[in-house]
């Protein structure tokens, strides 16, 4: 995002709109507690390929 003094003053409202709609929203997503769980537990399946896991789960099906 350009700095306010780098653009003509007539575009000040556009910068405000962009900051309100996108910049703050993007920073709010990083604080989302659900998104903070991303990657949690990835070590549990680190030693097993996805296909092997599915095959093992399906082996008990009748």
PyMOL commands that set and color helices and strands:
alter all, ss='L'
color gray80, all
select helices_A, chain A and resi 4-6+9-30+35-37+42-45+50-58
alter helices_A, ss='H'
color red, helices_A
deselect
rebuild
show_as cartoon
